[in-house]
């Protein structure tokens, strides 16, 4: 029986009315990292009391694909509550999503992800509550002051390296840990995403154009003025795409499981480095009914597998030398992430090359010798 789709699980969790006391880990592990965050403009705030919730990549197990949930303005569920965005994090064997939540006057840990517009990795600098009114920081929010008068202007200095990586931990991920205040927020009273947010996620899930394999990391609906308002004239598209980090649909294609392009049938590496790949699978010895042909074909197999092992070792050594060079140069995080992305591409290309070699050898395998016809009895 297949695992429950992450979308269905999210809907179940979001429908629970009780407040939670810790950030929820949605129960599906994804083998490859979510795409980087796309670049987009923030729509204008629709009216007072709305708080910005940044866009994020969600997982659709039905299509083995990430899909973009557009950023949007959401009416706060209660006075004084702030939004903690959800985030992806490496869980040891894959990437796990931690659901966002509302909490009173606190913003919890969201992976150190730089979502922009006030969410620069820790806390929220886009506004604050003063009594029963929310005041907006115009330095980071798109607010029409002729409609909303409770504003201020505080320039935010983002000292963190600017990155669009959308996950915490693992190879190439954001290396941040919760602060003491964020840990306190994790144990405070929570309100899960409200009904308009659930509808917003459902609308994104139902839109094929928001799948990463279709939009190539550049969603046509990157942000909306209100939840699920995908046809509103205030909708904004992405200006720049976020890099895609792998997966069975990375080569393109926009269809269901039964309509995958031929090139997508080639296995793709979900590892960044060769030493993270599983051992090369070796089929059972051939049994073609001809001992000489069996021996010849088995020798060809062993030669190919030995060379593929050497390819892995060579690439691993090359990448380790580059890591050592980065350490000597005291390279910044952005440079390290660029190198890790290149390493993953190199590993994927090697896996594809080896898969094609195995396929070609299998195609050259002679057919089994047919058994002689039985002798007629007279």
C-alpha positions as CSV (number, residue, x, y, z in Angstrom):
1,X,0.0,0.0,0.0
2,X,1.4,3.4,-1.0
3,X,2.3,6.0,1.6
4,X,-0.3,8.6,2.2
5,X,0.2,11.6,0.0
6,X,1.8,14.5,1.7
7,X,-1.0,16.7,0.5
8,X,-3.7,14.6,2.1
9,X,-1.6,14.5,5.3
10,X,-1.3,18.3,5.3
11,X,-5.1,18.6,4.8
12,X,-5.7,16.3,7.7
13,X,-3.3,18.1,10.0
14,X,-4.5,21.5,9.0
15,X,-8.1,20.5,9.7
16,X,-7.3,19.8,13.3
17,X,-8.8,22.7,15.4
18,X,-6.7,22.1,18.5
19,X,-3.7,24.3,19.1
20,X,-0.3,22.4,18.9
21,X,2.7,22.9,21.1
22,X,5.4,22.0,18.7
23,X,6.1,22.4,15.0
24,X,4.6,19.4,13.1
25,X,6.7,17.3,10.8
26,X,4.6,16.1,7.9
27,X,5.1,12.4,7.6
28,X,6.6,11.9,4.1
29,X,10.4,11.9,3.4
30,X,11.5,13.0,0.0
31,X,14.8,11.7,-1.3
32,X,15.9,14.9,-3.1
33,X,16.0,18.6,-2.1
34,X,13.2,21.1,-2.9
35,X,14.1,23.7,-5.6
36,X,15.6,27.0,-4.6
37,X,13.2,29.9,-4.0
38,X,12.1,31.8,-7.1
39,X,12.4,35.6,-7.1
40,X,9.1,37.5,-7.2
41,X,7.6,40.8,-6.2
42,X,5.2,41.1,-3.2
43,X,1.6,42.0,-4.1
44,X,0.2,45.1,-2.3
45,X,-1.3,44.4,1.1
46,X,-5.1,44.3,0.6
47,X,-6.2,45.9,3.9
48,X,-5.3,46.3,7.5
49,X,-4.8,43.2,9.6
50,X,-3.3,41.0,6.9
51,X,0.1,39.5,7.5
52,X,2.5,38.3,4.8
53,X,3.0,34.5,4.5
54,X,5.9,33.6,2.1
55,X,5.6,31.1,-0.7
56,X,7.1,27.6,-0.3
57,X,7.6,24.3,-2.2
58,X,5.2,21.5,-1.2
59,X,5.4,17.9,-2.2
60,X,2.8,16.0,-4.3
61,X,3.4,12.2,-4.0
62,X,0.9,11.5,-6.7
63,X,3.3,13.1,-9.3
64,X,6.6,12.6,-7.4
65,X,7.0,16.3,-7.8
66,X,7.3,19.5,-5.8
67,X,4.8,22.2,-6.4
68,X,4.8,25.9,-5.5
69,X,2.4,27.3,-3.0
70,X,2.4,31.1,-3.8
71,X,3.1,33.7,-1.1
72,X,0.0,35.5,0.0
73,X,-1.5,38.0,2.5
74,X,-3.5,36.3,5.2
75,X,-5.8,37.8,7.8
76,X,-4.3,37.1,11.3
77,X,-6.5,34.6,13.2
78,X,-6.3,36.6,16.4
79,X,-4.9,39.9,17.5
80,X,-1.2,39.7,18.4
81,X,-0.5,36.5,16.4
82,X,2.4,36.2,14.1
83,X,3.2,33.6,11.4
84,X,6.1,31.2,11.5
85,X,6.7,29.8,8.0
86,X,7.0,26.1,7.3
87,X,10.3,24.8,6.0
88,X,12.1,21.7,4.6
89,X,15.0,20.1,6.6
90,X,17.3,17.1,6.1
91,X,16.0,14.3,8.3
92,X,18.9,11.8,8.0
93,X,17.5,9.7,5.1
94,X,15.7,12.5,3.1
95,X,14.0,15.8,3.4
96,X,11.0,16.4,5.8
97,X,8.6,19.3,5.8
98,X,7.9,21.1,9.1
99,X,4.5,22.8,9.0
100,X,4.1,26.6,9.7
101,X,1.9,27.9,12.5
102,X,0.6,31.1,14.2
103,X,1.7,32.0,17.7
104,X,1.2,35.0,20.0
105,X,3.9,37.7,19.6
106,X,6.5,35.0,18.7
107,X,8.0,33.8,15.5
108,X,9.6,30.3,15.8
109,X,12.3,28.6,13.9
110,X,11.8,28.3,10.2
111,X,15.1,26.7,9.2
112,X,17.1,29.9,8.8
113,X,15.5,30.1,5.3
114,X,15.7,33.6,3.7
115,X,12.1,33.9,2.4
116,X,12.4,37.7,2.1
117,X,9.9,40.4,2.9
118,X,10.7,40.4,6.6
119,X,11.5,36.7,6.9
120,X,15.3,36.8,6.6
121,X,16.1,33.6,8.4
122,X,15.3,34.5,12.0
123,X,12.2,36.3,13.4
124,X,10.0,38.7,11.4
125,X,11.0,42.3,10.6
126,X,8.0,43.2,8.4
127,X,5.8,44.5,11.1
128,X,4.7,44.4,14.8
129,X,1.5,44.5,16.9
130,X,0.8,47.6,19.0
131,X,-2.3,46.9,21.0
132,X,-5.0,45.6,18.7
133,X,-3.4,47.1,15.5
134,X,-0.7,45.7,13.3
135,X,1.9,48.2,12.1
136,X,3.7,47.5,8.8
137,X,7.3,48.2,8.1
138,X,7.3,49.9,4.7
139,X,11.0,49.2,4.2
140,X,10.2,45.5,3.5
141,X,6.4,45.4,2.7
142,X,4.3,46.7,-0.2
143,X,1.7,48.8,1.6
144,X,-0.6,51.5,0.2
145,X,-0.4,54.3,2.8
146,X,-3.6,55.9,1.5
147,X,-5.5,52.9,2.7
148,X,-3.3,51.7,5.6
149,X,-2.0,54.4,7.9
150,X,-0.4,52.4,10.7
151,X,3.0,52.1,9.1
152,X,6.7,52.8,10.0
153,X,9.9,52.7,8.1
154,X,12.9,50.8,9.5
155,X,15.7,49.8,7.2
156,X,16.6,46.1,7.7
157,X,20.3,45.2,7.4
158,X,20.4,41.6,6.3
159,X,23.9,40.4,7.4
160,X,23.3,36.8,6.4
161,X,24.6,35.8,3.0
162,X,21.9,36.2,0.4
163,X,20.8,32.7,-0.7
164,X,17.7,31.2,-2.2
165,X,18.3,27.7,-0.8
166,X,14.9,26.5,0.5
167,X,16.0,23.8,3.0
168,X,17.9,23.4,6.2
169,X,20.7,20.9,6.8
170,X,22.1,18.2,4.4
171,X,24.5,18.9,1.6
172,X,24.1,22.5,0.4
173,X,21.4,23.3,3.0
174,X,21.2,26.3,5.4
175,X,23.3,25.5,8.5
176,X,21.2,27.3,11.1
177,X,19.9,26.2,14.5
178,X,17.0,27.5,16.6
179,X,17.7,30.4,19.0
180,X,16.6,30.3,22.6
181,X,13.6,32.5,21.7
182,X,12.7,30.3,18.8
183,X,12.8,27.2,21.0
184,X,10.4,29.0,23.4
185,X,8.1,29.7,20.5
186,X,8.1,26.0,19.6
187,X,6.6,25.2,22.9
188,X,4.1,28.1,23.1
189,X,0.4,27.8,22.1
190,X,0.0,27.5,18.4
191,X,-2.8,27.9,15.9
192,X,-2.4,25.8,12.7
193,X,-2.9,27.3,9.3
194,X,-6.4,28.7,9.0
195,X,-9.1,27.7,6.6
196,X,-8.1,30.3,3.9
197,X,-4.5,28.9,4.0
198,X,-5.8,25.4,3.6
199,X,-7.8,26.4,0.6
200,X,-4.7,28.2,-0.8
201,X,-2.6,25.0,-0.6
202,X,-5.4,23.0,-2.2
203,X,-5.7,25.4,-5.1
204,X,-1.9,25.3,-5.6
205,X,-2.0,21.5,-5.5
206,X,-4.7,21.4,-8.1
207,X,-2.8,23.6,-10.6
208,X,-0.5,21.7,-12.9
209,X,1.4,24.9,-13.8
210,X,2.7,25.1,-10.3
211,X,4.6,21.8,-10.4
212,X,8.3,22.2,-10.6
213,X,8.7,19.8,-13.5
214,X,6.3,22.0,-15.5
215,X,7.5,25.5,-14.5
216,X,11.2,24.6,-14.2
217,X,11.4,26.4,-10.9
218,X,9.7,29.6,-12.2
219,X,6.0,29.4,-11.2
220,X,3.6,31.6,-13.3
221,X,1.7,32.4,-10.1
222,X,4.4,33.2,-7.5
223,X,2.3,35.4,-5.1
224,X,-1.3,36.5,-4.7
225,X,-3.0,39.4,-2.9
226,X,-5.2,37.0,-0.9
227,X,-5.4,33.2,-0.4
228,X,-6.5,31.2,-3.4
229,X,-7.0,34.3,-5.5
230,X,-5.1,32.8,-8.5
231,X,-7.1,34.8,-11.0
232,X,-6.9,38.1,-9.3
233,X,-5.3,40.9,-11.4
234,X,-2.9,41.5,-8.5
235,X,-1.2,38.0,-9.0
236,X,2.5,38.3,-9.8
237,X,4.7,35.7,-11.7
238,X,8.2,34.8,-10.7
239,X,11.0,37.0,-12.2
240,X,13.7,34.4,-11.8
241,X,13.6,30.6,-11.4
242,X,14.9,28.6,-8.5
243,X,17.4,25.9,-9.4
244,X,15.9,22.4,-9.4
245,X,18.0,19.7,-7.5
246,X,16.9,16.5,-9.0
247,X,14.1,14.0,-9.0
248,X,12.4,11.6,-11.5
249,X,10.7,14.5,-13.4
250,X,13.6,16.9,-13.5
251,X,14.1,16.4,-17.3
252,X,10.7,17.9,-18.1
253,X,7.3,16.5,-18.8
254,X,4.0,17.5,-17.3
255,X,2.0,14.4,-17.1
256,X,1.0,11.7,-14.7
257,X,2.8,8.5,-13.9
258,X,1.8,6.8,-17.1
259,X,3.1,9.5,-19.4
260,X,6.8,9.9,-18.5
261,X,9.1,10.9,-21.4
262,X,11.5,8.1,-22.3
263,X,14.6,10.0,-21.1
264,X,13.0,10.2,-17.7
265,X,13.2,6.4,-17.4
266,X,17.0,6.7,-16.8
267,X,17.6,6.6,-13.0
268,X,18.7,9.9,-11.5
269,X,21.1,10.4,-8.6
270,X,19.6,11.8,-5.5
271,X,23.0,11.9,-3.9
272,X,25.4,14.8,-4.1
273,X,28.6,12.8,-4.1
274,X,29.5,9.3,-5.4
275,X,30.1,7.9,-2.0
276,X,26.5,8.6,-1.1
277,X,25.2,6.4,-3.9
278,X,24.0,2.8,-3.3
279,X,26.3,0.0,-4.5
280,X,26.1,-0.9,-8.1
281,X,23.4,-3.5,-8.6
282,X,24.8,-6.6,-10.4
283,X,22.3,-8.9,-12.1
284,X,22.4,-12.7,-11.8
285,X,24.9,-14.5,-14.0
286,X,23.6,-14.9,-17.5
287,X,22.0,-18.2,-18.5
288,X,21.5,-18.2,-22.2
289,X,21.8,-21.9,-22.8
290,X,25.3,-21.5,-24.3
291,X,28.2,-21.7,-21.8
292,X,30.6,-19.9,-24.1
293,X,28.2,-17.0,-24.7
294,X,27.4,-16.9,-21.0
295,X,31.1,-16.7,-20.1
296,X,31.7,-14.0,-22.7
297,X,28.8,-11.9,-21.6
298,X,29.6,-12.2,-17.9
299,X,33.2,-11.0,-18.6
300,X,31.8,-8.0,-20.4
301,X,29.6,-7.2,-17.4
302,X,32.5,-7.5,-14.9
303,X,34.7,-5.2,-17.1
304,X,32.0,-2.6,-17.3
305,X,31.2,-2.7,-13.5
306,X,34.9,-2.5,-12.7
307,X,35.3,0.6,-14.8
308,X,32.1,2.2,-13.3
309,X,33.6,1.7,-9.8
310,X,36.8,3.5,-11.0
311,X,34.6,6.3,-12.3
312,X,33.0,6.7,-8.9
313,X,36.3,6.7,-7.1
314,X,37.8,9.2,-9.5
315,X,34.9,11.6,-9.2
316,X,34.8,11.3,-5.4
317,X,38.5,12.1,-5.2
318,X,38.1,15.1,-7.5
319,X,35.2,16.5,-5.4
320,X,37.1,15.9,-2.2
321,X,40.0,18.0,-3.5
322,X,37.6,20.8,-4.4
323,X,36.2,20.7,-0.8
324,X,39.7,20.9,0.6
325,X,40.5,23.9,-1.7
326,X,37.3,25.7,-0.5
327,X,38.4,25.1,3.1
328,X,41.9,26.6,2.4
329,X,40.2,29.6,0.7
330,X,37.7,30.1,3.6
331,X,35.0,30.2,0.9
332,X,31.7,31.8,1.9
333,X,28.4,29.8,2.1
334,X,27.2,31.0,-1.3
335,X,30.4,29.7,-3.0
336,X,30.1,26.3,-1.2
337,X,26.5,25.9,-2.3
338,X,27.5,26.6,-5.9
339,X,30.1,23.9,-5.7
340,X,27.7,21.4,-4.1
341,X,25.2,22.0,-6.8
342,X,27.8,21.4,-9.4
343,X,28.9,18.2,-7.6
344,X,25.3,16.9,-7.7
345,X,25.1,17.6,-11.4
346,X,28.3,15.7,-11.9
347,X,27.0,12.8,-9.9
348,X,23.7,12.7,-11.8
349,X,25.5,12.8,-15.1
350,X,27.7,9.9,-14.1
351,X,24.7,7.8,-12.9
352,X,22.9,8.5,-16.2
353,X,26.1,7.5,-18.2
354,X,26.4,4.2,-16.3
355,X,22.7,3.4,-16.7
356,X,23.0,3.9,-20.4
357,X,26.1,1.7,-20.6
358,X,24.2,-1.1,-18.8
359,X,21.2,-0.7,-21.1
360,X,23.4,-0.9,-24.2
361,X,25.2,-4.0,-22.9
362,X,21.9,-5.6,-22.2
363,X,20.6,-4.8,-25.7
364,X,23.7,-6.5,-27.2
365,X,23.0,-9.7,-25.1
366,X,22.2,-12.5,-27.5
367,X,18.8,-14.2,-27.1
368,X,18.6,-17.5,-25.2
369,X,19.2,-20.5,-27.4
370,X,16.0,-22.1,-28.3
371,X,15.5,-25.7,-27.3
372,X,15.6,-28.3,-30.1
373,X,12.2,-29.5,-31.2
374,X,11.2,-32.8,-29.7
375,X,11.8,-35.9,-31.8
376,X,8.8,-37.5,-33.3
377,X,8.1,-41.0,-32.2
378,X,7.4,-43.5,-34.9
